[in-house]
Amino acid sequence: MTNMDRLKVLFEEIGSYQHAIDGGRPFVEVRSDIYNRLLEASILLPPGNGHIWDDLRMWVMQGWAGAFHNGGDSEAEPWREFLQEIGEILERSPG
């Protein structure tokens, strides 16, 4: 499998998790799965393509805001932590 083929699979999996969460699956159930796929994708993504992560960051920020609105700090904290974690990954990404 080429890097681009693997990236396609990773993006599809990340998208599937996003849709599942948007459909009601608890974020904490799939957080580590998304993180692991994001980490791998960030390594494989060719330089100059980092802009594709903007939508993921926005989705996480919307999840954070929704969780805060619905459950306060305790509900929103996993989202805030995740946003920080992915920020650290993506800062090191060659993409």
N, CA, C and O atoms as a DFTB+ gen file, in Angstrom:
380 C
 N C O
     1  1       0.849      -1.174       0.000
     2  2       0.000       0.000       0.000
     3  2       0.898       1.242       0.000
     4  3       1.844       1.335       0.783
     5  1       0.594       2.182      -0.877
     6  2       1.374       3.417      -0.932
     7  2       0.958       4.351       0.200
     8  3      -0.081       4.155       0.830
     9  1       1.777       5.364       0.449
    10  2       1.435       6.359       1.469
    11  2       0.114       7.050       1.151
    12  3      -0.695       7.293       2.046
    13  1      -0.100       7.364      -0.119
    14  2      -1.346       8.033      -0.500
    15  2      -2.557       7.119      -0.302
    16  3      -3.624       7.583       0.100
    17  1      -2.397       5.833      -0.581
    18  2      -3.482       4.885      -0.330
    19  2      -3.795       4.811       1.163
    20  3      -4.957       4.790       1.568
    21  1      -2.745       4.773       1.963
    22  2      -2.930       4.715       3.411
    23  2      -3.580       6.000       3.923
    24  3      -4.446       5.950       4.796
    25  1      -3.168       7.149       3.384
    26  2      -3.794       8.411       3.776
    27  2      -5.291       8.396       3.481
    28  3      -6.095       8.859       4.290
    29  1      -5.651       7.869       2.337
    30  2      -7.063       7.795       1.979
    31  2      -7.838       6.989       3.022
    32  3      -8.913       7.397       3.464
    33  1      -7.287       5.860       3.402
    34  2      -7.938       5.019       4.414
    35  2      -8.040       5.775       5.746
    36  3      -9.089       5.764       6.390
    37  1      -6.963       6.419       6.146
    38  2      -6.961       7.148       7.419
    39  2      -7.993       8.273       7.414
    40  3      -8.718       8.450       8.393
    41  1      -8.064       9.034       6.320
    42  2      -9.040      10.119       6.245
    43  2     -10.469       9.582       6.266
    44  3     -11.349      10.187       6.878
    45  1     -10.702       8.470       5.613
    46  2     -12.033       7.865       5.642
    47  2     -12.390       7.408       7.058
    48  3     -13.525       7.577       7.503
    49  1     -11.426       6.836       7.752
    50  2     -11.685       6.390       9.121
    51  2     -11.935       7.575      10.051
    52  3     -12.850       7.540      10.874
    53  1     -11.127       8.614       9.920
    54  2     -11.334       9.811      10.746
    55  2     -12.724      10.379      10.474
    56  3     -13.443      10.740      11.406
    57  1     -13.100      10.458       9.207
    58  2     -14.423      10.958       8.842
    59  2     -15.547      10.102       9.406
    60  3     -16.575      10.623       9.837
    61  1     -15.352       8.794       9.402
    62  2     -16.365       7.887       9.963
    63  2     -16.551       8.128      11.458
    64  3     -17.672       8.115      11.966
    65  1     -15.438       8.346      12.152
    66  2     -15.543       8.651      13.582
    67  2     -16.253       9.977      13.803
    68  3     -17.073      10.099      14.713
    69  1     -15.943      10.970      12.977
    70  2     -16.616      12.261      13.103
    71  2     -18.128      12.101      12.920
    72  3     -18.914      12.647      13.694
    73  1     -18.521      11.357      11.901
    74  2     -19.952      11.149      11.654
    75  2     -20.608      10.386      12.805
    76  3     -21.746      10.673      13.176
    77  1     -19.899       9.428      13.359
    78  2     -20.454       8.666      14.485
    79  2     -20.670       9.569      15.696
    80  3     -21.697       9.477      16.368
    81  1     -19.706      10.435      15.970
    82  2     -19.842      11.358      17.097
    83  2     -20.977      12.336      16.835
    84  3     -21.796      12.602      17.715
    85  1     -21.021      12.866      15.623
    86  2     -22.108      13.783      15.269
    87  2     -23.466      13.097      15.384
    88  3     -24.481      13.748      15.630
    89  1     -23.475      11.776      15.204
    90  2     -24.706      11.000      15.318
    91  2     -25.041      10.561      16.729
    92  3     -26.059       9.905      16.949
    93  1     -24.195      10.916      17.690
    94  2     -24.505      10.629      19.085
    95  2     -23.538       9.721      19.822
    96  3     -23.665       9.546      21.034
    97  1     -22.573       9.137      19.119
    98  2     -21.607       8.283      19.817
    99  2     -20.747       9.166      20.725
   100  3     -20.296      10.228      20.296
   101  1     -20.517       8.748      21.960
   102  2     -19.724       9.553      22.880
   103  2     -18.284       9.753      22.385
   104  3     -17.604       8.802      22.003
   105  1     -17.849      10.996      22.403
   106  2     -16.511      11.365      21.956
   107  2     -15.434      10.562      22.668
   108  3     -14.471      10.118      22.042
   109  1     -15.589      10.373      23.971
   110  2     -14.547       9.699      24.750
   111  2     -14.340       8.253      24.305
   112  3     -13.274       7.685      24.542
   113  1     -15.343       7.647      23.663
   114  2     -15.203       6.265      23.193
   115  2     -14.233       6.137      22.019
   116  3     -13.597       5.096      21.857
   117  1     -14.114       7.172      21.208
   118  2     -13.307       7.074      19.987
   119  2     -12.150       8.062      19.946
   120  3     -11.413       8.112      18.961
   121  1     -11.988       8.836      20.990
   122  2     -10.941       9.859      21.022
   123  2      -9.574       9.282      20.690
   124  3      -8.868       9.829      19.843
   125  1      -9.187       8.196      21.335
   126  2      -7.853       7.635      21.097
   127  2      -7.722       7.077      19.685
   128  3      -6.640       7.132      19.101
   129  1      -8.803       6.542      19.128
   130  2      -8.766       6.038      17.752
   131  2      -8.539       7.176      16.764
   132  3      -7.736       7.048      15.839
   133  1      -9.242       8.287      16.957
   134  2      -9.043       9.440      16.085
   135  2      -7.615       9.952      16.232
   136  3      -6.944      10.242      15.241
   137  1      -7.164      10.059      17.460
   138  2      -5.808      10.546      17.727
   139  2      -4.764       9.699      16.998
   140  3      -3.877      10.242      16.340
   141  1      -4.864       8.395      17.110
   142  2      -3.880       7.510      16.480
   143  2      -3.880       7.645      14.958
   144  3      -2.819       7.632      14.334
   145  1      -5.044       7.773      14.371
   146  2      -5.124       7.928      12.918
   147  2      -4.617       9.300      12.483
   148  3      -3.970       9.430      11.444
   149  1      -4.909      10.306      13.272
   150  2      -4.412      11.653      12.990
   151  2      -2.888      11.687      13.070
   152  3      -2.230      12.298      12.228
   153  1      -2.342      11.042      14.066
   154  2      -0.889      10.998      14.212
   155  2      -0.243      10.349      12.994
   156  3       0.718      10.886      12.443
   157  1      -0.752       9.218      12.574
   158  2      -0.208       8.546      11.402
   159  2      -0.383       9.391      10.140
   160  3       0.541       9.510       9.336
   161  1      -1.560       9.971       9.971
   162  2      -1.817      10.789       8.785
   163  2      -0.914      12.018       8.752
   164  3      -0.464      12.426       7.681
   165  1      -0.648      12.606       9.904
   166  2       0.200      13.795       9.940
   167  2       1.631      13.485       9.504
   168  3       2.329      14.355       8.982
   169  1       2.061      12.254       9.719
   170  2       3.400      11.833       9.296
   171  2       3.429      11.573       7.791
   172  3       4.410      11.888       7.119
   173  1       2.357      11.003       7.276
   174  2       2.312      10.626       5.858
   175  2       1.950      11.775       4.917
   176  3       2.260      11.723       3.727
   177  1       1.302      12.798       5.439
   178  2       0.842      13.889       4.588
   179  2       2.025      14.642       3.975
   180  3       2.917      15.090       4.696
   181  1       2.032      14.781       2.660
   182  2       3.138      15.497       2.016
   183  2       3.202      16.960       2.454
   184  3       2.169      17.563       2.742
   185  1       4.403      17.533       2.506
   186  2       4.558      18.946       2.879
   187  2       3.706      19.856       1.995
   188  3       3.506      19.596       0.809
   189  1       3.215      20.925       2.610
   190  2       2.415      21.894       1.878
   191  2       0.926      21.623       1.901
   192  3       0.160      22.349       1.268
   193  1       0.497      20.597       2.616
   194  2      -0.916      20.229       2.649
   195  2      -1.547      20.356       4.034
   196  3      -2.632      19.831       4.279
   197  1      -0.874      21.041       4.916
   198  2      -1.365      21.167       6.288
   199  2      -2.704      21.861       6.426
   200  3      -3.380      21.716       7.445
   201  1      -3.094      22.616       5.408
   202  2      -4.371      23.329       5.465
   203  2      -5.568      22.379       5.581
   204  3      -6.647      22.792       6.007
   205  1      -5.383      21.125       5.210
   206  2      -6.523      20.201       5.280
   207  2      -6.964      19.941       6.720
   208  3      -8.071      19.459       6.956
   209  1      -6.095      20.260       7.679
   210  2      -6.449      20.036       9.081
   211  2      -7.354      21.137       9.628
   212  3      -7.899      20.990      10.722
   213  1      -7.525      22.225       8.898
   214  2      -8.347      23.332       9.394
   215  2      -9.772      22.886       9.710
   216  3     -10.333      23.274      10.734
   217  1     -10.355      22.075       8.834
   218  2     -11.726      21.607       9.074
   219  2     -11.810      20.705      10.301
   220  3     -12.787      20.761      11.048
   221  1     -10.794      19.877      10.509
   222  2     -10.794      19.019      11.699
   223  2     -10.721      19.865      12.964
   224  3     -11.448      19.618      13.926
   225  1      -9.851      20.853      12.959
   226  2      -9.758      21.745      14.124
   227  2     -11.093      22.434      14.382
   228  3     -11.525      22.536      15.530
   229  1     -11.743      22.905      13.336
   230  2     -13.029      23.579      13.494
   231  2     -14.069      22.616      14.065
   232  3     -14.858      22.992      14.932
   233  1     -14.068      21.385      13.581
   234  2     -15.008      20.389      14.084
   235  2     -14.773      20.144      15.579
   236  3     -15.728      20.039      16.349
   237  1     -13.515      20.053      15.984
   238  2     -13.204      19.840      17.410
   239  2     -13.658      21.054      18.223
   240  3     -14.222      20.894      19.305
   241  1     -13.422      22.254      17.718
   242  2     -13.862      23.452      18.443
   243  2     -15.381      23.493      18.580
   244  3     -15.901      23.904      19.617
   245  1     -16.087      23.071      17.547
   246  2     -17.555      23.024      17.629
   247  2     -18.005      21.969      18.632
   248  3     -18.958      22.185      19.380
   249  1     -17.318      20.828      18.648
   250  2     -17.630      19.796      19.643
   251  2     -17.386      20.280      21.050
   252  3     -18.167      20.001      21.960
   253  1     -16.296      21.006      21.228
   254  2     -15.948      21.577      22.524
   255  2     -17.038      22.548      22.975
   256  3     -17.504      22.488      24.113
   257  1     -17.439      23.443      22.072
   258  2     -18.460      24.429      22.419
   259  2     -19.792      23.752      22.739
   260  3     -20.468      24.128      23.697
   261  1     -20.164      22.761      21.943
   262  2     -21.412      22.049      22.195
   263  2     -21.390      21.305      23.512
   264  3     -22.370      21.306      24.256
   265  1     -20.265      20.670      23.795
   266  2     -20.149      19.942      25.062
   267  2     -20.214      20.896      26.243
   268  3     -20.838      20.588      27.259
   269  1     -19.575      22.048      26.115
   270  2     -19.614      23.037      27.189
   271  2     -21.035      23.541      27.400
   272  3     -21.499      23.673      28.532
   273  1     -21.711      23.819      26.304
   274  2     -23.088      24.316      26.382
   275  2     -24.001      23.288      27.051
   276  3     -24.867      23.646      27.849
   277  1     -23.805      22.016      26.722
   278  2     -24.689      20.967      27.234
   279  2     -24.317      20.455      28.610
   280  3     -25.186      20.018      29.363
   281  1     -23.021      20.503      28.953
   282  2     -22.628      19.889      30.216
   283  2     -21.600      20.629      31.032
   284  3     -21.145      20.122      32.057
   285  1     -21.225      21.814      30.604
   286  2     -20.273      22.600      31.373
   287  2     -18.838      22.121      31.196
   288  3     -18.507      21.375      30.274
   289  1     -18.008      22.580      32.116
   290  2     -16.570      22.306      32.038
   291  2     -16.233      20.821      32.014
   292  3     -15.374      20.398      31.240
   293  1     -16.884      20.035      32.835
   294  2     -16.528      18.616      32.911
   295  2     -16.813      17.898      31.594
   296  3     -16.069      17.000      31.199
   297  1     -17.869      18.287      30.928
   298  2     -18.218      17.688      29.638
   299  2     -17.288      18.176      28.526
   300  3     -16.969      17.426      27.603
   301  1     -16.861      19.419      28.618
   302  2     -16.055      20.031      27.563
   303  2     -14.570      19.732      27.689
   304  3     -13.840      19.817      26.702
   305  1     -14.115      19.387      28.876
   306  2     -12.676      19.211      29.103
   307  2     -12.017      18.202      28.159
   308  3     -10.932      18.501      27.662
   309  1     -12.596      17.030      27.877
   310  2     -11.949      16.115      26.929
   311  2     -11.761      16.731      25.543
   312  3     -10.765      16.454      24.875
   313  1     -12.691      17.547      25.115
   314  2     -12.568      18.215      23.814
   315  2     -11.430      19.231      23.838
   316  3     -10.638      19.312      22.898
   317  1     -11.356      20.006      24.922
   318  2     -10.287      21.006      25.046
   319  2      -8.930      20.337      25.037
   320  3      -8.007      20.802      24.367
   321  1      -8.804      19.248      25.777
   322  2      -7.540      18.507      25.817
   323  2      -7.198      17.955      24.445
   324  3      -6.041      17.994      24.026
   325  1      -8.198      17.441      23.745
   326  2      -7.968      16.878      22.421
   327  2      -7.510      17.958      21.441
   328  3      -6.609      17.723      20.636
   329  1      -8.116      19.117      21.506
   330  2      -7.707      20.225      20.639
   331  2      -6.248      20.578      20.890
   332  3      -5.499      20.827      19.945
   333  1      -5.847      20.600      22.132
   334  2      -4.448      20.876      22.468
   335  2      -3.536      19.770      21.943
   336  3      -2.477      20.051      21.383
   337  1      -3.941      18.525      22.121
   338  2      -3.127      17.393      21.650
   339  2      -2.948      17.411      20.137
   340  3      -1.839      17.217      19.638
   341  1      -4.040      17.644      19.406
   342  2      -3.894      17.630      17.948
   343  2      -3.099      18.840      17.478
   344  3      -2.395      18.773      16.470
   345  1      -3.212      19.952      18.210
   346  2      -2.390      21.115      17.874
   347  2      -0.915      20.801      17.981
   348  3      -0.123      21.224      17.140
   349  1      -0.540      20.062      19.013
   350  2       0.860      19.694      19.195
   351  2       1.331      18.741      18.095
   352  3       2.455      18.859      17.606
   353  1       0.477      17.805      17.713
   354  2       0.822      16.877      16.627
   355  2       1.016      17.653      15.328
   356  3       2.012      17.474      14.627
   357  1       0.075      18.496      15.025
   358  2       0.081      19.164      13.730
   359  2       1.172      20.217      13.626
   360  3       1.613      20.536      12.522
   361  1       1.617      20.763      14.754
   362  2       2.746      21.696      14.722
   363  2       4.016      20.998      14.239
   364  3       4.856      21.614      13.583
   365  1       4.150      19.732      14.558
   366  2       5.339      18.960      14.175
   367  2       5.202      18.306      12.806
   368  3       6.169      17.766      12.268
   369  1       4.007      18.358      12.251
   370  2       3.722      17.682      10.991
   371  2       4.415      18.380       9.823
   372  3       4.424      19.609       9.748
   373  1       5.001      17.587       8.901
   374  2       5.619      18.195       7.731
   375  2       4.589      18.780       6.772
   376  3       4.920      19.621       5.935
   377  1       3.329      18.329       6.897
   378  2       2.271      18.796       5.999
   379  2       1.960      20.226       6.227
   380  3       1.091      20.783       5.556
